Amino acid sequence: MRETPTWRIPIGILGLFMGLMLYGVIIARYAPSVIGSWSGGAQTVVYVVLGLIWLLPLKRFLIWMETGKWSAEAVLRTKEKAD
């Protein structure tokens, strides 16, 4: 566990917030014109999928915020070298 704060956490939180805002604006701007004439059920499925897609890169982003590395494997390799 980290004992001193790093710059990655506040920058990461701001980056995550800005990225989610940009993603939301893009979806709100372009999705209705593409799927607006579809049935309500189909629109619901699309919006649920779009609402979950942003979670895909989140794991690596959170790993970077905590460790400075982009993958858990790199963190484990670094830890094994230290032992």
N, C-alpha and C positions, 0 to 999 in steps of 0.2 A: 504494500500500500504506500502511496505517495505521501511524503510528509511536508513537502513545500508546494505552494501553488505554482502553476505554470501559466504561461500566456495562452496556451492552446485551449483552455476551458472557456474563458470569456470570448475569445475570438471564434471558437467552435460554436458556441451558443448563438452568437450574432450571425455567423455564417449559416447555421441551420435555420434560424428565423428568417433571414433574407431569402434563402433558397426556397423555403416553404411558401413564403409570400409570393415570390416570382412564379413558382409552380401553380399556386392557387389562381393567380391572375391569368396565367396562360390558359388553364383549364376553364376558368369562368368566361374567358373571352372567346375561345374557339370551340369548346365542346357543344354549347347549345346550337350553334349554327350547323354542326355536323350531325348531331343526334336529336335535334329538336323535334323532328317529325316522326321519330320512332315511338313505339308504344311505351307506356309508363314502366312496364316491367323490364323492357330492354334498357331503357334509360337508367333505371335503378341499378341493374347489373353493371353497366358501364361506369357509373359514378362510384359504386362500391369498389370496383377494380381500380379506378383512378385514385380513389381515396386510400388504397392500400399500397399502391406502387411506390410511393415515396419511402416506404419502410425498407425497401430492398437495399439501398446503400447505407442505411442507418447504422448497421452493425459495424462496418468498417470505419465509418465516421466516428462513432463513439470509441472504438479501439484507438484511433488516432488521437482523439482528445485526451485519453488517459495515458497513452504510452508513447506517442510520437511515431509509431509504426502503423502501417496501413493494414496489416493482417495479423491474425492471432498466431499464425505459424512463425512469423518473423519475431514476435515477442517470445514465443517458446524457444526458438533457436538462440536468441540472445540470452535468455535465462539459463539455458543449458550450458552455454559457453562460460557464463559467470560461475557456474557450480563446479 
